[in-house]
Amino acid sequence: MESLIKVENVSKRYGKRVGLDDVSFSIQPGEIIGILGPNGSGKTTLMKILNTLIADYDGKILVDGQPLGVHSKEVISFLPDEPYFEKGQRGIDVLNMFVDLYKDFDYNRCIQLLSKFDIDSHLYFRQMSKGMKEKFLLSLVMSRRAKIIMLDEPIGGVDPVARDVILDTILENYDENQTLIVSTHLISDVERIFNRVIFLKEGAVALDQEVDDIRIHQRKSIEEMFKEVYGK
Ligand SMILES: Nc1ncnc2c1ncn2[C@@H]1O[C@H](COP(=O)(O)OP(=O)(O)OP(=O)(O)O)[C@@H](O)[C@H]1O
């Protein structure tokens, strides 16, 4: 089967600092993948490159058989690390933008998610807390029926109870024909959701393994594996 995402020998430097170091992997349709690693390991750099927010990198990337560009933006619904809202905008303004921009946007699903998170889309972003803004944007991103859903730290800014609600919402609202890629450093909260994990360490792939393989054959939890790889 042709890979949905193919990343080949991708490196990115920020001056002397290493963002990514010769990263290669392929993702097949329908996988649920965790991109895991501690702060500064390269998760956001990878997500930004895949979503054309960083253009100067080395290596080759194909998404759905095509180089990054108009098509990859069409097939990837992306939740960035930090919401990009203007304080003077209301939720409903951005919701309407999504309706106009994305043919695959499911308005009814979005309204349901906002109501589940108890978010009033008529509020201005300056009236929303960080967690509310994250939930608002997550509702928009999860409402696109895109081939690929890519979430950069979706639970980073919310309290532990809200984390579980968000993870359940992600799992309940992704379609089986979608591919889900989630980056996080909060391993213990997310380990139940993935089929496969890719660990990044100092910008390089330190482990790329099926979760069943880790659990059944190596008899370890992802958290134990994480501690082993990162020596924590
Ligand atoms: N704009 C930048 N300028 C210089 N260095 C950067 C820049 N962005 C990232 N880096 C460096 O690249 C490396 C990877 O950072 P990145 O943000 O991709 O990590 P991360 O795994 O997403 O971290 P976190 O979990 O803290 O979000 C770090 O060493 C970081 O200091």
The ligand as an SDF file (V2000), in Angstrom:
LIG
                    3D

 31 33  0  0  0  0  0  0  0  0999 V2000
   12.5570   29.4230   16.3170 N   0  0  0  0  0  0  0  0  0  0  0  0
   13.5510   28.7290   16.8730 C   0  0  0  0  0  0  0  0  0  0  0  0
   14.7990   29.2540   16.9610 N   0  0  0  0  0  0  0  0  0  0  0  0
   15.8090   28.5440   17.5060 C   0  0  0  0  0  0  0  0  0  0  0  0
   15.6980   27.2970   17.9810 N   0  0  0  0  0  0  0  0  0  0  0  0
   14.4820   26.7270   17.9160 C   0  0  0  0  0  0  0  0  0  0  0  0
   13.3500   27.4100   17.3650 C   0  0  0  0  0  0  0  0  0  0  0  0
   12.2770   26.5830   17.4280 N   0  0  0  0  0  0  0  0  0  0  0  0
   12.7110   25.4420   18.0010 C   0  0  0  0  0  0  0  0  0  0  0  0
   14.0400   25.5360   18.2910 N   0  0  0  0  0  0  0  0  0  0  0  0
   14.8750   24.4890   18.8900 C   0  0  0  0  0  0  0  0  0  0  0  0
   14.6310   23.2650   18.2070 O   0  0  0  0  0  0  0  0  0  0  0  0
   14.5520   22.1860   19.1280 C   0  0  0  0  0  0  0  0  0  0  0  0
   13.2120   21.4740   18.9420 C   0  0  0  0  0  0  0  0  0  0  0  0
   12.1550   22.3510   19.3360 O   0  0  0  0  0  0  0  0  0  0  0  0
   10.6020   21.9700   19.1550 P   0  0  0  0  0  0  0  0  0  0  0  0
    9.8030   23.1780   19.4750 O   0  0  0  0  0  0  0  0  0  0  0  0
   10.4100   21.3490   17.8280 O   0  0  0  0  0  0  0  0  0  0  0  0
   10.4670   20.8660   20.2900 O   0  0  0  0  0  0  0  0  0  0  0  0
    9.1580   20.2090   20.9410 P   0  0  0  0  0  0  0  0  0  0  0  0
    9.4670   18.7520   21.0570 O   0  0  0  0  0  0  0  0  0  0  0  0
    7.9450   20.5960   20.1840 O   0  0  0  0  0  0  0  0  0  0  0  0
    9.1350   20.8800   22.3840 O   0  0  0  0  0  0  0  0  0  0  0  0
    7.8850   21.2310   23.3800 P   0  0  0  0  0  0  0  0  0  0  0  0
    7.3790   19.9180   23.9200 O   0  0  0  0  0  0  0  0  0  0  0  0
    8.5480   22.0600   24.4190 O   0  0  0  0  0  0  0  0  0  0  0  0
    6.8540   21.9780   22.5700 O   0  0  0  0  0  0  0  0  0  0  0  0
   14.7840   22.7770   20.5200 C   0  0  0  0  0  0  0  0  0  0  0  0
   16.1440   22.5980   20.8580 O   0  0  0  0  0  0  0  0  0  0  0  0
   14.4990   24.2520   20.3410 C   0  0  0  0  0  0  0  0  0  0  0  0
   15.3170   25.0410   21.1860 O   0  0  0  0  0  0  0  0  0  0  0  0
  1  2  1  0
  2  3  1  0
  2  7  2  0
  3  4  2  0
  4  5  1  0
  5  6  2  0
  6  7  1  0
  6 10  1  0
  7  8  1  0
  8  9  2  0
  9 10  1  0
 10 11  1  0
 11 12  1  0
 11 30  1  0
 12 13  1  0
 13 14  1  0
 13 28  1  0
 14 15  1  0
 15 16  1  0
 16 17  2  0
 16 18  1  0
 16 19  1  0
 19 20  1  0
 20 21  2  0
 20 22  1  0
 20 23  1  0
 23 24  1  0
 24 25  2  0
 24 26  1  0
 24 27  1  0
 28 29  1  0
 28 30  1  0
 30 31  1  0
M  END
$$$$
